[in-house]
């Protein structure tokens, strides 16, 4: 096994890895454990477990962990590039086509049918994640529903919800752990919670002021793009749809770079291409600043995860079982998965616009919950149904 072998395999996986992160991870398990025998099943389980610690796309992390521990830093870079490059090029082509030809009737009609299907896929993703991640942990469900309620009624940034939920989870789970060990609850003082919240708020607002000041010297749009995509990639746990939710708040609501409809179309392109769903960042970047924007946004969304994983490789065995870290991840995951549901809700306002789109949404939900049809087949079917409906009516 050489560095080139690793690059060639992950390039192949970047081309053939349809079906989302869990499908890609399953490909890695089948190919590298059982067929090529490049790693043991125990090693695979370790790498998959490690990927729960850092933010960012799970499949991307598993690939980087494997390559680093087998062949070092250069192999990790090649694995990362190989996995992302094919989907980047495909989405870039879609983006060019979309920007030039989206006003053609058949394109408009196809996207009309795709939009409600995308909403059903996002809802289904959130439901499946909650069921598999929370298991029987009732407190995670409490945080999950609280995050949904707060997101729906208050315009609080998702990242604040994720950090707040993580802090609350640390307080709760460490209290439970202490009770189990000592027979009595030694409550954590509110002072550390308030202090951490104040530190986080200061970092956020001072960081924003720094960015705005630096914008006077650097291309403002590019600096904003680096900030938005790096923040999403570095601070978001859970599914790629969580990162999509964070991007929606910034790209659609705060900065108004894209309309909600354009954003939905970008998610569709990310879903029907191989590789991680956050490759939607390529579409957003192209719509904002052309090819330079697409390159910058893609690098910015993946680079933080790569850097954090490289740091964690040096200490992962010592921190992966830390109770505070595990509690924080539970809380972050609960709020992040709640964000998936609210993202679907907000985007549905622009996708479910008549009886036909409501019907396609309901049909998509039924198909996803009761069959094993892959989402990209559903998207293609939605496009065909949308064109057919518009031709008839």
Beta strands, then each sheet from edge to edge (+ up, - down):
end
